[in-house]
Amino acid sequence: MEVKTQTQNQTVIHPTAIVHPKAQLDYGVEVGPYSIIEADVKIGSGTRVGARVTIEGHTTIGNNNQIFTGAIVGSMTQDKKFKGGKSYLKIGDENSIREYCTLNPGTLDGTETVIGNRNLLMAYAHIAHDCIVGNDTVIANNGTLAGHCIIEDRAILGGLSGVHQFVRIGKLAIVGGHSKVTSNVPPFMMVDGHPARAFGLNTVGLERNNISQEDRVNLKRAYKIIFRERLSLKSAIKHIDETLPKSSSIITLIEFLQKSDKGICK
């Protein structure tokens, strides 16, 4: 095992843990009892690995993460298309990966699953192959992402919710608990249900993230254009583009809608 140490902040590995000699653990990493870390794993400084955690595959974990009891990180994709080869799981910094989460790498040779920084993955959350999770998101207990999903910055997925493959959840969107998400969720919106449907703006999230009053008013107008005026998505985009000020929030919304080939939750 390649271990970098500093005098004041040494790597600590519990005697019952199994760490492959080729695994790379930076200074200040802690590995709890009965955890297993395989050969191609790299873990950055200050990351704490709890008890009975398994980290395998070609997995890279950044700095100051917390990985709690029983999490399985980097285990082989569950996609039937997997035929071997090297696929990757890349995790950024300061994430909290709670008890019994499961995180898979990409499917095809050279592909990857990517998780950004400061995310909270609550107990039993599942991140499937080839997903991209941004920064500062929350995936609540038993929240499940199928393959190729994208979760943008500061989005929230409620507990026991399932997200269909290739679905994208936009920035600062919120998905209610127990939801079935089969279409894209536009930024700043709130959806809920089985299947999930739009119910308004994520007003609390907008306020907490210092979105201006003017932007909130214009996003509410955009919401009504998209979901209340019985327009096609193409026509709604055109109407928003022509009638609302081009703030960064409106531009983010328009660009998301333009790329939503899978449709949106309505």
Stockholm file with secondary structure:
# STOCKHOLM 1.0

chainA/1-266         MEVKTQTQNQTVIHPTAIVHPKAQLDYGVEVGPYSIIEADVKIGSGTRVGARVTIEGHTTIGNNNQIFTGAIVGSMTQDKKFKGGKSYLKIGDENSIREYCTLNPGTLDGTETVIGNRNLLMAYAHIAHDCIVGNDTVIANNGTLAGHCIIEDRAILGGLSGVHQFVRIGKLAIVGGHSKVTSNVPPFMMVDGHPARAFGLNTVGLERNNISQEDRVNLKRAYKIIFRERLSLKSAIKHIDETLPKSSSIITLIEFLQKSDKGICK
#=GR chainA/1-266 SS CEECCCTTSCCEECTTCEECTTCEECTTCEECTTCEECTTCEECTTCEECTTCEECSEEEECSSCEECTTCEESCCCCCTTCCSSCCEEEECSSCEECTTCEECCCSSTTCEEEECSSCEECTTCEECTTCEECSSCEECTTCEECTTCEECTTCEECTTCEECTTCEECTTCEECTTCEECSBBCTTEEEEETTEEEEEECHHHHHHTTCCHHHHHHHHHHHHHHHTSCCCHHHHHHHHHHHSCCCHHHHHHHHHHHTCTTCBCC
#=GC SS_cons         CEECCCTTSCCEECTTCEECTTCEECTTCEECTTCEECTTCEECTTCEECTTCEECSEEEECSSCEECTTCEESCCCCCTTCCSSCCEEEECSSCEECTTCEECCCSSTTCEEEECSSCEECTTCEECTTCEECSSCEECTTCEECTTCEECTTCEECTTCEECTTCEECTTCEECTTCEECSBBCTTEEEEETTEEEEEECHHHHHHTTCCHHHHHHHHHHHHHHHTSCCCHHHHHHHHHHHSCCCHHHHHHHHHHHTCTTCBCC
//
